[in-house]
Amino acid sequence: MVNLNFIYVTKVMLFILATLFSQGAFALTQVTASVDKNPAMVNESIVLTVIANDDVNRNALDTSPLKADFIVGQTSVSSQTSMVNFKTSRTTQWQIVLIAKKAGKITIPALSVDNITSNAIELTVLEQNAAGANNQQDIFITSELSASEVYVQQLLTLTLKLHFAVELKSGNLTEPAIPGATIEKIGQDQQSDGIINGKRYRIIEQTYAITPEQSGTFEIAAPLFSGEVMMPSRRRSNFLSFAETKPVSILGDTMSLTVRPIPASFNQSNSNNQWLPSELLTLHQEWQTTHDKFTVGEPITRTITLTAAGLSKAQLPEIKMATPKGLKVYPDQAQLHSNLSKERLVSQKIQNFAIVASKPGTYELPAIEITWFNTVTNKIARATLPAQSITVHASEDSNQQYTENRAVEPSQAPLAASKAQQPSPTIITDSTSINVWLVALLTLLWLLTVLAWYFHVRALKQRQPVEKVTTSVSNSGQYYLKLLAACKQNNAKLALELLLPWLNQLLYSSNQQKITDLAQAQAVVKNNDFDSATNSLLEYLYGKSAQENKGSWQGKALLQAIEVINKQQHTTSSSSTVQLNP
């Protein structure tokens, strides 16, 4: 019994060894070729399958003969080993995606693998408009240009649509390419459904913006789709069915584009005339408030919108706003938008300007003009915002505040007090009842009172300059301390409100004219640090930072400037006191 088992095990081992070392006994004897469809259509791929009946090198197949009549796409290689009734077989399989370059009868030549050649195949390639061709097409690409003839830097759009009636597992659509042009994809892929010739397709749409930078005639390379589609498997079981994938490639159409140079009539020597080829370009403005409600110190918001069809956001020119003396302009960062409308790219630039008037009056805002080239009429055109006048009124709050805080003239106060203390002359109506001596005494007392009043007024006039300086400094102290506190707390709004009342009281004795705005204050003070600090304050309150609610104001610079000005004024006042009262 033991001997029989030993003999059986020995035979099994010998069989396994024979199987393992039998690779050298196999030899390549046959190479076959086949296609997945015949006839095929132009721009539609077919799959050429080449099978060798042995395990050979993956690079053994020479595909160079196919390049004469076909575009050779993806090539996949696989090897398989099987054993049936202890008989082992090996195969190597190549799957090559081919797209015919022309319609008609094309012969797929015999291919060689280790000196063994395959069979040749006669392939029929139909035009896409041939009878019955489109009805059988599962995947195809359509391309559409918004214009076939444009000017240099004139934007046009290219729309690619991939139609497929089968289930895609994966795929990639090449982007368009054209020499001497910039190409940018617009938005995301759009998906939809459609029925063409009674067949339902799923459609993926892509849109590109093309801006040619050179003149001439160009070809836009045909788009190519490469991917895999799901195919039902021929292998089935009692319970499950399996799906297989099939590589596909679809080629679109090549398109021609003519680009014209810039017309000689357009004057490029003028730097203000930027070359703007467009179908339509307009300027529009909006004001935050009506024109009769502008006030000194309050920002005026002017919004200017530039709209152009056929220009990208990057091509939109800068919007410049010139302002007369007395107005300061703080431009905001421009907002750029673009969208696709009826296969035309429409771009917009929205620019906000904050205008601050330093004094009341009527101001003339110059016209704003942009020169462009109308590609519809082939003529130079101009988009214009006409010149206009705005009237700025004085701030009622500042006038009222100045009137309430203004001190009474020191020279008038003693005079009013003296007049109030002056006795009225006594009128004697009954001389018979009053003694003559009493009348003389009363008269003398009246004369002495008049004399005393005279000398009192004279003495007050001599001390007037000292009292004016003292009163000025004293009254300004309350605003000075509040202004210092506002700067230390970085309170920009409160600091601006206190600046003019403080200056008007501080400079009262030397400046007979009321200060109504910061521009006038800068001219009176004549201090560079003060100018810089107040300009920064205005820019924070009414400039770009105020529009975007960004950043914070630091009052340190203004604090140092007003301390210097206050100290200088006190020094000047003390010097004047010594000179007036030696």
C-alpha angles and dihedrals in degrees: 000000000000091000092053092052091048092052091049094050090047092054092049092051092048090051092051092048091049090051094049094049096042096089091095090057092063118087135181109256107154141036120186132188132199140163129223094229138020122207101038133180134243112271090014120111128234127195117235112201119199118186126190118194095228141054102266137163114291090232094050093100115085110210098173094103089064094063094075095072104010143056103235112219134171118352122197126188129199136173128208135190122191136175124206120177090347089307114126124208130181131196137181118207131195123194113195125186111219133185117194115233094211142015124257137057110337126178118218100216125231111270125215129227115180091335092310112115131209128225121274119243128214107219127193115211117194129202115248091244093049118120111281094000101113093043090068098040112112098180130026140150129228125196130197132184121204088220134005094203123044142152126256110285091010108136121231132175131233118202120199121191124190112202119194133170096185133070113272119213095183139340149162130212116204119235118244119261131200127167118246096016140099116232125196129177115236118218127319130315113282120217127201143147128246142170118229120182089346093306122115117231136184109226128206113192128198126183127201132189113221122195113185115211098187134052123237140072117305139178121226108219115246113258116246126207118201123179148106130276129201116252127185112252123238089216111089135171132200092261110022138039121206131214127218132199128234126200115236136181126191125190123206129209126285112238131204124223129191117205118196122209123243108284116255089231091068109091107227093170088079106082091204091064105080113188104254113167107190142148092225134004124178140173123214132177137197132189124213092223136014118279095252096060102066115129133190112265095014118109118248112210116212118182119199120190123197115197123187133175116213097018128104123231090255091056096055110111127236116269108228123193119195117203133196125240113288095040127090121200126206110188118206124220109279120249115224125202136170135177139170117254121177091338090308124112111229117193130190136195116197115194125185121202124194109207119195121189118211095199138012122268145092117297129194114219111206121237120267115222133179121190117214140163119249107221091193097056095023090229137119113261136183131215110207141185104198123231115268141183127236126192120216119200127207117260110261092205094057093048092049093045092050092050094049095047098044111114123229114259107269091222091057097051098065090042092054091046091050092050090051090052095045110110119231116245115263115240115207112211103168111049094172093064099046125069117244091231091055089054091052091049093051090048091052092049090051091052091050090051091052091049092050091050091051095053091043092056092046092053091049092053091054092054095043100101092053092049092048093054093045092048092048094051093044096050093046092054095081093055092042094056093045091049091051090051092049091052093048090050091047089236101158098180095051092045091055091049093052099043100080097042089050094049094045092055095039094051096035097114096047101034114058093181122080116245108230104171143018094256090060090044091055090050092052098042096043095197120140094206090051091050092050094047095048092046089053089049092053093046091052093049099041107014135079094301092057092050094051096035089233134139130014134254120242114206097197095100094049091045092056092046096052092045089056092047092048092049092048091051092050090050091050091048093051091049091051091051093056092049094049095045108038 
